[in-house]
Amino acid sequence: MARTIKVNPDAPQKNARFLVLNSKKTLLVPTPRLRTGLFNKITPPPGATKDVLRKCATSQGVKNYSTPVGLDSRVLVDLVVVGSVAVSEKGWRIGKGEGYADLEYSMMVSMGAVSQGTPVVTIVHDCQVVDIPETLLEDHDLTVDYILTPTRVITTGCERPKPTGIVWSKISCEMMGKMPVLRSLHCREEQAGKDVTLRDKRQSPPGARAALSTVRSPRELPSLESGSLQGDDVPSSTVYVGNLPRDARVSELKRALSARGAAPSRLTWQGPQRGAFLHYRDPAEAWQAISRLQGFCLGANTARVALARRQGASGPAGGRAGEPHPDP
Protein backbone atom coordinates (compact mmCIF):
# COMPACT_ATOMS: atom_id res chain seq x y z
CA MET A 1 0.00 0.00 0.00
CA ALA A 2 1.33 3.41 -0.99
CA ARG A 3 2.16 5.63 1.99
CA THR A 4 4.30 8.35 0.42
CA ILE A 5 3.02 9.81 -2.84
CA LYS A 6 4.61 12.41 -5.09
CA VAL A 7 2.12 14.51 -7.07
CA ASN A 8 3.13 17.25 -9.48
CA PRO A 9 2.18 20.84 -8.51
CA ASP A 10 0.01 21.72 -11.52
CA ALA A 11 -3.64 22.74 -11.16
CA PRO A 12 -5.14 19.65 -12.92
CA GLN A 13 -3.70 17.46 -10.14
CA LYS A 14 -5.17 19.55 -7.31
CA ASN A 15 -7.85 16.97 -6.53
CA ALA A 16 -5.26 14.19 -6.52
CA ARG A 17 -3.28 16.12 -3.91
CA PHE A 18 -6.44 16.57 -1.84
CA LEU A 19 -7.22 12.84 -1.97
CA VAL A 20 -3.71 12.00 -0.77
CA LEU A 21 -4.05 14.36 2.19
CA ASN A 22 -7.59 13.22 2.96
CA SER A 23 -6.34 9.61 3.06
CA LYS A 24 -3.75 10.68 5.67
CA LYS A 25 -0.86 9.73 3.45
CA THR A 26 2.38 11.66 3.03
CA LEU A 27 2.17 14.12 0.14
CA LEU A 28 5.33 15.28 -1.61
CA VAL A 29 5.10 18.07 -4.19
CA PRO A 30 8.05 19.14 -6.36
CA THR A 31 9.01 22.77 -6.01
CA PRO A 32 7.86 24.83 -9.04
CA ARG A 33 10.49 24.56 -11.78
CA LEU A 34 12.81 23.00 -9.18
CA ARG A 35 14.21 26.44 -8.33
CA THR A 36 14.41 25.99 -4.55
CA GLY A 37 14.84 22.24 -4.16
CA LEU A 38 13.25 18.99 -5.23
CA PHE A 39 10.41 18.19 -2.81
CA ASN A 40 8.17 19.90 -0.33
CA LYS A 41 6.27 17.81 2.21
CA ILE A 42 2.75 19.15 2.73
CA THR A 43 1.79 19.09 6.41
CA PRO A 44 -1.79 20.24 7.12
CA PRO A 45 -2.53 21.86 10.49
CA PRO A 46 -3.76 19.53 13.27
CA GLY A 47 -7.46 18.71 13.01
CA ALA A 48 -7.71 20.08 9.47
CA THR A 49 -11.18 19.82 7.94
CA LYS A 50 -11.77 18.81 4.33
CA ASP A 51 -12.06 22.47 3.39
CA VAL A 52 -8.65 23.15 4.92
CA LEU A 53 -7.20 20.10 3.17
CA ARG A 54 -8.53 21.41 -0.13
CA LYS A 55 -6.73 24.69 0.55
CA CYS A 56 -3.55 22.77 1.37
CA ALA A 57 -3.82 21.09 -2.04
CA THR A 58 -3.80 24.42 -3.91
CA SER A 59 -0.64 26.16 -5.09
CA GLN A 60 -0.99 28.69 -2.27
CA GLY A 61 -1.54 25.90 0.25
CA VAL A 62 1.60 24.17 -0.97
CA LYS A 63 3.49 27.37 -0.13
CA ASN A 64 1.86 27.86 3.27
CA TYR A 65 1.92 24.30 4.62
CA SER A 66 5.11 22.83 3.21
CA THR A 67 8.52 21.97 4.56
CA PRO A 68 11.52 21.21 2.31
CA VAL A 69 12.73 17.64 1.96
CA GLY A 70 16.50 17.54 1.56
CA LEU A 71 18.60 15.20 -0.55
CA ASP A 72 19.78 13.40 2.59
CA SER A 73 16.27 12.69 3.87
CA ARG A 74 16.30 9.07 2.60
CA VAL A 75 12.66 9.42 1.62
CA LEU A 76 11.13 6.50 -0.27
CA VAL A 77 8.35 7.34 -2.71
CA ASP A 78 5.74 4.59 -3.15
CA LEU A 79 3.76 6.18 -5.98
CA VAL A 80 4.49 8.90 -8.55
CA VAL A 81 1.66 10.94 -10.09
CA VAL A 82 2.48 13.10 -13.13
CA GLY A 83 0.50 15.21 -15.55
CA SER A 84 0.52 14.71 -19.31
CA VAL A 85 -0.50 16.62 -22.40
CA ALA A 86 -1.01 13.32 -24.20
CA VAL A 87 -0.44 9.67 -23.34
CA SER A 88 -0.79 6.40 -25.21
CA GLU A 89 -2.24 3.15 -23.93
CA LYS A 90 1.28 1.75 -24.25
CA GLY A 91 2.39 4.13 -21.48
CA TRP A 92 4.26 6.63 -23.61
CA ARG A 93 3.60 10.20 -22.55
CA ILE A 94 4.19 13.71 -23.81
CA GLY A 95 4.47 16.55 -21.30
CA LYS A 96 4.45 20.29 -21.78
CA GLY A 97 7.84 20.13 -23.47
CA GLU A 98 9.91 21.54 -20.61
CA GLY A 99 11.04 18.16 -19.29
CA TYR A 100 10.39 18.80 -15.59
CA ALA A 101 8.54 15.53 -14.92
CA ASP A 102 11.34 13.56 -16.59
CA LEU A 103 14.00 15.48 -14.67
CA GLU A 104 12.15 15.16 -11.34
CA TYR A 105 11.96 11.40 -11.79
CA SER A 106 15.64 11.18 -12.75
CA MET A 107 16.55 13.19 -9.65
CA MET A 108 14.48 10.85 -7.49
CA VAL A 109 16.38 7.91 -8.98
CA SER A 110 19.70 9.63 -8.23
CA MET A 111 18.76 10.21 -4.59
CA GLY A 112 17.41 6.66 -4.19
CA ALA A 113 13.78 7.73 -3.68
CA VAL A 114 12.34 5.57 -6.49
CA SER A 115 13.26 2.43 -8.43
CA GLN A 116 12.16 0.80 -11.67
CA GLY A 117 9.39 -0.89 -9.68
CA THR A 118 7.84 2.34 -8.37
CA PRO A 119 4.46 2.78 -10.12
CA VAL A 120 3.97 5.93 -12.20
CA VAL A 121 0.41 7.17 -12.78
CA THR A 122 -0.91 9.95 -14.99
CA ILE A 123 -4.36 11.53 -14.69
CA VAL A 124 -5.86 12.86 -17.93
CA HIS A 125 -9.12 13.35 -19.81
CA ASP A 126 -10.21 10.58 -22.18
CA CYS A 127 -9.47 12.77 -25.19
CA GLN A 128 -5.80 12.96 -24.14
CA VAL A 129 -5.30 9.21 -24.64
CA VAL A 130 -3.94 8.99 -28.18
CA ASP A 131 -1.47 7.02 -30.29
CA ILE A 132 2.10 8.29 -29.89
CA PRO A 133 4.90 7.16 -32.24
CA GLU A 134 7.78 5.57 -30.35
CA THR A 135 10.16 7.61 -32.51
CA LEU A 136 9.20 10.67 -30.44
CA LEU A 137 10.62 9.12 -27.26
CA GLU A 138 14.15 9.47 -25.93
CA ASP A 139 15.98 7.50 -23.25
CA HIS A 140 15.37 10.18 -20.61
CA ASP A 141 11.59 10.31 -21.22
CA LEU A 142 9.38 9.01 -18.42
CA THR A 143 6.76 6.37 -19.19
CA VAL A 144 3.68 5.53 -17.11
CA ASP A 145 2.26 2.30 -15.73
CA TYR A 146 -1.33 3.43 -15.20
CA ILE A 147 -3.60 6.00 -16.84
CA LEU A 148 -6.62 7.36 -14.97
CA THR A 149 -9.40 9.07 -16.94
CA PRO A 150 -12.97 9.98 -15.92
CA THR A 151 -14.19 6.71 -17.45
CA ARG A 152 -11.28 4.26 -17.42
CA VAL A 153 -8.32 2.88 -15.52
CA ILE A 154 -5.75 1.72 -18.08
CA THR A 155 -2.94 -0.64 -17.14
CA THR A 156 -0.31 0.05 -19.78
CA GLY A 157 1.99 -2.91 -19.21
CA CYS A 158 4.77 -0.65 -20.48
CA GLU A 159 8.06 -2.51 -20.83
CA ARG A 160 10.14 0.44 -21.94
CA PRO A 161 12.69 1.16 -19.16
CA LYS A 162 12.24 4.31 -17.15
CA PRO A 163 15.16 6.74 -16.73
CA THR A 164 17.95 5.27 -14.60
CA GLY A 165 19.29 8.64 -13.46
CA ILE A 166 20.13 12.11 -14.68
CA VAL A 167 21.47 12.26 -18.23
CA TRP A 168 23.97 15.07 -17.69
CA SER A 169 24.66 15.42 -21.40
CA LYS A 170 21.09 16.78 -21.68
CA ILE A 171 21.63 19.37 -18.92
CA SER A 172 22.72 22.89 -19.84
CA CYS A 173 24.69 25.42 -17.80
CA GLU A 174 21.57 27.60 -17.73
CA MET A 175 19.58 24.81 -16.07
CA MET A 176 22.37 24.29 -13.54
CA GLY A 177 22.26 27.98 -12.73
CA LYS A 178 18.54 27.95 -12.04
CA MET A 179 18.39 24.76 -9.96
CA PRO A 180 20.62 24.55 -6.87
CA VAL A 181 19.43 20.99 -6.19
CA LEU A 182 20.72 19.99 -9.63
CA ARG A 183 24.13 21.44 -8.79
CA SER A 184 24.21 19.44 -5.55
CA LEU A 185 23.41 16.20 -7.37
CA HIS A 186 26.00 17.05 -10.03
CA CYS A 187 28.65 17.44 -7.34
CA ARG A 188 27.67 14.16 -5.65
CA GLU A 189 27.72 12.15 -8.84
CA GLU A 190 31.01 13.67 -9.92
CA GLN A 191 32.56 12.68 -6.60
CA ALA A 192 31.17 9.18 -7.17
CA GLY A 193 33.17 9.00 -10.41
CA LYS A 194 30.27 9.26 -12.85
CA ASP A 195 30.40 11.08 -16.19
CA VAL A 196 28.72 14.41 -15.45
CA THR A 197 29.82 16.33 -18.55
CA LEU A 198 27.20 18.95 -19.37
CA ARG A 199 25.63 19.54 -22.77
CA ASP A 200 27.35 22.90 -23.25
CA LYS A 201 30.76 21.41 -22.58
CA ARG A 202 30.23 18.53 -24.99
CA GLN A 203 29.26 21.01 -27.70
CA SER A 204 32.24 23.34 -27.25
CA PRO A 205 33.86 23.76 -30.67
CA PRO A 206 37.48 22.62 -31.15
CA GLY A 207 39.93 25.34 -30.18
CA ALA A 208 37.43 27.20 -27.97
CA ARG A 209 39.06 25.85 -24.82
CA ALA A 210 42.50 27.07 -25.87
CA ALA A 211 41.17 30.50 -26.82
CA LEU A 212 39.39 30.93 -23.51
CA SER A 213 42.40 29.85 -21.47
CA THR A 214 44.63 32.63 -22.80
CA VAL A 215 46.01 34.62 -19.87
CA ARG A 216 45.76 38.37 -20.35
CA SER A 217 48.18 40.89 -18.92
CA PRO A 218 46.96 43.15 -16.08
CA ARG A 219 46.44 46.14 -18.38
CA GLU A 220 44.16 44.02 -20.57
CA LEU A 221 41.92 43.03 -17.68
CA PRO A 222 38.60 44.86 -17.28
CA SER A 223 38.30 47.32 -14.42
CA LEU A 224 37.35 45.56 -11.20
CA GLU A 225 35.56 46.41 -8.04
CA SER A 226 34.33 44.23 -5.22
CA GLY A 227 31.91 41.70 -6.64
CA SER A 228 31.65 43.12 -10.15
CA LEU A 229 33.36 43.31 -13.50
CA GLN A 230 33.17 46.21 -15.92
CA GLY A 231 33.27 46.06 -19.69
CA ASP A 232 31.53 44.13 -22.41
CA ASP A 233 34.06 41.31 -22.48
CA VAL A 234 33.11 39.79 -19.12
CA PRO A 235 32.96 36.01 -19.63
CA SER A 236 30.14 34.03 -18.07
CA SER A 237 32.84 31.64 -16.95
CA THR A 238 34.02 33.96 -14.15
CA VAL A 239 33.13 33.09 -10.55
CA TYR A 240 33.33 35.54 -7.65
CA VAL A 241 34.35 34.30 -4.20
CA GLY A 242 33.67 36.79 -1.41
CA ASN A 243 33.58 37.07 2.39
CA LEU A 244 37.13 35.78 2.70
CA PRO A 245 39.04 36.34 5.97
CA ARG A 246 40.76 39.72 6.22
CA ASP A 247 44.14 38.04 6.67
CA ALA A 248 43.63 35.50 3.87
CA ARG A 249 46.50 35.00 1.43
CA VAL A 250 46.15 34.19 -2.24
CA SER A 251 48.35 31.11 -1.83
CA GLU A 252 46.04 29.84 0.91
CA LEU A 253 42.99 30.34 -1.33
CA LYS A 254 44.64 28.55 -4.25
CA ARG A 255 45.47 25.54 -2.08
CA ALA A 256 41.90 25.39 -0.76
CA LEU A 257 40.43 25.63 -4.27
CA SER A 258 42.72 22.85 -5.51
CA ALA A 259 41.68 20.66 -2.60
CA ARG A 260 38.07 21.11 -3.69
CA GLY A 261 38.87 20.32 -7.31
CA ALA A 262 37.92 23.87 -8.30
CA ALA A 263 41.28 25.37 -9.29
CA PRO A 264 40.69 28.10 -11.92
CA SER A 265 42.79 28.67 -15.02
CA ARG A 266 43.45 32.19 -13.69
CA LEU A 267 42.72 34.03 -10.44
CA THR A 268 42.31 37.78 -9.90
CA TRP A 269 42.99 38.58 -6.24
CA GLN A 270 41.09 41.35 -4.45
CA GLY A 271 42.51 41.09 -0.96
CA PRO A 272 41.39 44.52 0.33
CA GLN A 273 37.81 43.72 -0.74
CA ARG A 274 38.10 40.22 0.79
CA GLY A 275 37.32 38.52 -2.50
CA ALA A 276 38.69 37.04 -5.70
CA PHE A 277 37.59 36.39 -9.27
CA LEU A 278 38.10 32.84 -10.50
CA HIS A 279 38.37 32.57 -14.28
CA TYR A 280 37.47 29.23 -15.84
CA ARG A 281 37.74 28.02 -19.41
CA ASP A 282 34.02 27.86 -20.14
CA PRO A 283 30.63 28.23 -18.41
CA ALA A 284 30.38 24.49 -17.76
CA GLU A 285 33.61 24.56 -15.73
CA ALA A 286 32.38 27.64 -13.86
CA TRP A 287 29.14 25.93 -12.80
CA GLN A 288 31.08 22.81 -11.92
CA ALA A 289 33.28 24.92 -9.65
CA ILE A 290 30.25 26.56 -8.02
CA SER A 291 28.84 23.10 -7.35
CA ARG A 292 32.09 21.93 -5.77
CA LEU A 293 32.39 25.09 -3.66
CA GLN A 294 29.04 24.75 -1.92
CA GLY A 295 29.67 25.33 1.79
CA PHE A 296 33.26 26.38 1.02
CA CYS A 297 35.06 27.79 4.06
CA LEU A 298 38.38 29.56 4.35
CA GLY A 299 39.53 29.94 7.91
CA ALA A 300 36.46 30.66 10.04
CA ASN A 301 34.55 32.29 7.16
CA THR A 302 31.98 30.68 4.90
CA ALA A 303 32.68 32.09 1.47
CA ARG A 304 30.09 33.64 -0.79
CA VAL A 305 30.25 32.01 -4.23
CA ALA A 306 28.42 33.22 -7.35
CA LEU A 307 28.89 34.00 -11.01
CA ALA A 308 30.36 37.49 -11.45
CA ARG A 309 28.03 40.02 -13.04
CA ARG A 310 28.79 42.95 -15.29
CA GLN A 311 28.97 46.37 -13.72
CA GLY A 312 26.24 47.61 -16.05
CA ALA A 313 23.81 44.79 -15.31
CA SER A 314 20.70 45.64 -13.38
CA GLY A 315 20.89 44.24 -9.89
CA PRO A 316 18.15 42.69 -7.81
CA ALA A 317 15.94 44.87 -5.68
CA GLY A 318 17.91 46.34 -2.84
CA GLY A 319 21.25 45.39 -4.42
CA ARG A 320 23.81 47.41 -6.30
CA ALA A 321 24.00 46.84 -10.05
CA GLY A 322 26.93 44.69 -11.01
CA GLU A 323 27.32 42.82 -7.72
CA PRO A 324 27.59 39.05 -7.91
CA HIS A 325 24.60 37.35 -6.46
CA PRO A 326 23.41 33.83 -5.76
CA ASP A 327 20.74 32.49 -8.09
CA PRO A 328 17.21 33.14 -6.88
Protein Blocks (a to p, Z undefined) as FASTA:
>chain_A
ZZbdcddfbfklmmmmmmmmmnopacddddehhlnojbdcddddehiafklmmmmmmmkl
mmmmcccddfklopacfbdcdddfbdcfkopacdehnommmmmmmmmmmnopacfklccd
ddddfklpccddfklpcfklccdfbdcdfkbccdekpabdcdfbdcfklpcfklmmmmmk
lmmmmmmmmmnopafbdfklmmpcghklmmmmpccdfklpccddehiaedjkbcfkbccd
ehiafkbcfklmmmmmmmnopacfbdcddfknopacdddfbfklmmmmmmmmgoiaehjb
ccdddddddfkbccdehiaehiacddZZ
